[in-house]
Amino acid sequence: MATFTQTSNANPQPSSSSLAEMPANLNASGGNQYSMIGKSIAIKGEILASDPVYVYGIVEGLINAPAHRVTIGKEGRVKADISAREVVIMGDVCGNLDAGERVEIRSDGSLMGDLSTSRIFIEEGAVLSGSIDVHKPSKKEKAEDREEQGASEELNRKSVVSSPVTELAEEIA
């Protein structure tokens, strides 16, 4: 098993196409960690990740990042089953996907294999060959969504100033 971890202390020089594919928050100095398999790297085996994974090279085997996103870059070639919270495909994937929350296949991406997820997004031009199982979010995910929604509603209510109509009428007069 090989994991290459990038932190904000190092200054990698990825290609310009790689920079366009990487989220901006990983390039900022926030201390975020991620694992990147560069385009000159080929890995055969099992990848177990506790950080987000970016694949620009070749992977054969298994990729497991249950709490994070796995992103296959435009130059990435994967012959592996992938299990992750989210999967974004911009390159070629041959294998089955199990994404707890979301699968996204971009216009240049292709997937040959079955996928199982709660949400799916497929851009025009993407290639998909296999079966799709879109399931309902688990009760735990639904409860988390309700908590987040409740917190944002509470913030919205606190930001609204309310005064009784009679007080406003007296102030105007």
C-alpha positions as CSV (number, residue, x, y, z in Angstrom):
1,M,0.0,0.0,0.0
2,A,1.4,3.4,-1.0
3,T,-0.1,6.8,0.1
4,F,1.4,10.1,-1.0
5,T,0.2,12.9,1.2
6,Q,0.4,16.6,0.3
7,T,0.3,19.2,3.0
8,S,0.3,23.0,2.8
9,N,3.9,23.1,3.9
10,A,5.2,21.7,0.5
11,N,4.9,23.5,-2.8
12,P,4.1,21.0,-5.6
13,Q,4.3,22.0,-9.2
14,P,1.3,20.1,-10.8
15,S,0.5,20.7,-14.4
16,S,-1.8,23.5,-15.3
17,S,-4.6,21.0,-16.2
18,S,-4.2,19.4,-12.7
19,L,-4.6,22.8,-11.0
20,A,-7.9,23.4,-12.8
21,E,-9.3,20.1,-11.5
22,M,-8.3,20.6,-7.9
23,P,-10.6,22.5,-5.5
24,A,-9.2,25.9,-4.6
25,N,-9.5,25.2,-0.8
26,L,-6.8,22.5,-1.1
27,N,-4.3,25.0,-2.7
28,A,-4.9,27.5,0.1
29,S,-2.8,27.4,3.2
30,G,-5.4,25.9,5.5
31,G,-3.5,22.8,6.5
32,N,-5.8,20.5,4.5
33,Q,-4.3,17.1,3.6
34,Y,-5.0,15.0,0.6
35,S,-3.5,12.0,-1.2
36,M,-2.5,12.5,-4.8
37,I,-1.4,9.9,-7.3
38,G,0.5,11.9,-10.0
39,K,0.3,11.1,-13.7
40,S,3.8,9.4,-13.6
41,I,2.7,7.0,-10.8
42,A,1.2,3.5,-11.3
43,I,-0.1,1.6,-8.3
44,K,-1.3,-2.1,-8.2
45,G,-2.9,-3.0,-4.9
46,E,-5.2,-1.6,-2.3
47,I,-5.4,2.0,-1.3
48,L,-6.9,2.8,2.1
49,A,-7.2,6.6,2.5
50,S,-8.2,8.7,5.5
51,D,-8.0,11.9,3.3
52,P,-9.4,12.9,0.0
53,V,-7.8,11.1,-3.0
54,Y,-6.8,12.5,-6.4
55,V,-5.8,10.1,-9.1
56,Y,-4.0,11.5,-12.1
57,G,-2.0,8.3,-12.8
58,I,-2.9,4.6,-13.0
59,V,-4.4,2.5,-10.3
60,E,-5.3,-1.2,-10.4
61,G,-6.9,-2.9,-7.4
62,L,-9.1,-1.3,-4.8
63,I,-9.6,2.3,-3.6
64,N,-11.2,2.7,-0.2
65,A,-11.9,6.2,1.3
66,P,-15.2,5.8,3.2
67,A,-15.3,9.2,4.7
68,H,-13.9,11.2,1.8
69,R,-14.0,12.1,-1.9
70,V,-12.1,10.2,-4.6
71,T,-11.5,12.3,-7.7
72,I,-10.2,10.7,-10.9
73,G,-8.5,13.4,-13.0
74,K,-8.8,13.8,-16.8
75,E,-5.5,11.8,-17.2
76,G,-6.4,9.2,-14.5
77,R,-6.9,5.6,-15.5
78,V,-8.4,3.3,-12.8
79,K,-9.1,-0.4,-13.0
80,A,-10.4,-0.8,-9.5
81,D,-13.5,-1.0,-7.3
82,I,-14.0,2.3,-5.5
83,S,-15.7,2.8,-2.1
84,A,-16.0,6.4,-0.9
85,R,-18.3,9.0,0.4
86,E,-18.2,10.8,-3.0
87,V,-16.6,9.9,-6.3
88,V,-15.9,12.4,-9.2
89,I,-14.8,11.0,-12.5
90,M,-13.1,13.0,-15.2
91,G,-10.9,10.2,-16.5
92,D,-11.5,6.5,-17.2
93,V,-12.7,4.1,-14.5
94,C,-13.3,0.3,-15.0
95,G,-14.7,-1.1,-11.8
96,N,-17.7,-0.9,-9.4
97,L,-18.4,2.2,-7.4
98,D,-20.0,2.4,-4.0
99,A,-20.5,6.0,-3.0
100,G,-22.4,6.7,0.2
101,E,-23.5,10.2,-0.9
102,R,-22.7,11.2,-4.5
103,V,-21.3,10.1,-7.8
104,E,-20.4,12.7,-10.5
105,I,-19.3,11.8,-14.0
106,R,-18.0,14.8,-15.9
107,S,-18.2,15.2,-19.7
108,D,-14.7,13.7,-20.3
109,G,-15.3,10.9,-17.8
110,S,-16.2,7.3,-18.4
111,L,-17.3,4.5,-16.1
112,M,-17.5,0.8,-17.1
113,G,-19.0,-0.9,-14.1
114,D,-21.9,-0.8,-11.7
115,L,-22.5,2.0,-9.3
116,S,-24.5,2.5,-6.1
117,T,-25.1,5.9,-4.5
118,S,-27.7,8.2,-3.0
119,R,-27.2,11.0,-5.6
120,I,-25.9,10.9,-9.2
121,F,-24.9,13.6,-11.6
122,I,-23.9,12.8,-15.2
123,E,-22.8,15.5,-17.6
124,E,-23.6,15.4,-21.3
125,G,-20.9,13.6,-23.1
126,A,-20.0,11.3,-20.2
127,V,-19.9,7.5,-20.9
128,L,-21.5,5.0,-18.5
129,S,-21.8,1.3,-19.1
130,G,-23.2,-0.7,-16.2
131,S,-26.1,-0.6,-13.8
132,I,-27.1,2.2,-11.5
133,D,-28.6,1.8,-8.0
134,V,-29.8,5.1,-6.6
135,H,-30.9,4.5,-3.0
136,K,-32.5,6.7,-0.4
137,P,-30.2,8.2,2.1
138,S,-29.9,6.4,5.4
139,K,-31.8,7.6,8.5
140,K,-28.5,8.9,9.9
141,E,-27.9,11.0,6.7
142,K,-31.4,12.3,6.8
143,A,-31.0,13.3,10.5
144,E,-27.8,15.1,9.7
145,D,-29.4,17.0,6.9
146,R,-32.3,18.1,9.2
147,E,-29.8,19.3,11.8
148,E,-27.9,21.3,9.2
149,Q,-31.2,22.8,7.9
150,G,-32.4,23.6,11.4
151,A,-29.1,25.4,12.2
152,S,-29.3,27.5,9.1
153,E,-32.9,28.4,9.8
154,E,-32.0,29.4,13.3
155,L,-29.2,31.7,11.9
156,N,-31.7,33.2,9.5
157,R,-34.2,33.9,12.3
158,K,-31.5,35.5,14.5
159,S,-30.5,37.9,11.7
160,V,-34.1,39.2,11.2
161,V,-35.0,42.1,13.5
162,S,-38.6,42.1,14.5
163,S,-40.5,44.8,16.3
164,P,-44.2,45.1,17.2
165,V,-46.2,47.1,14.6
166,T,-47.4,49.5,17.3
167,E,-43.8,50.5,18.2
168,L,-43.0,51.1,14.6
169,A,-46.1,53.2,14.1
170,E,-45.1,55.4,17.1
171,E,-41.5,55.8,15.8
172,I,-42.7,56.9,12.4
173,A,-45.2,59.4,13.9
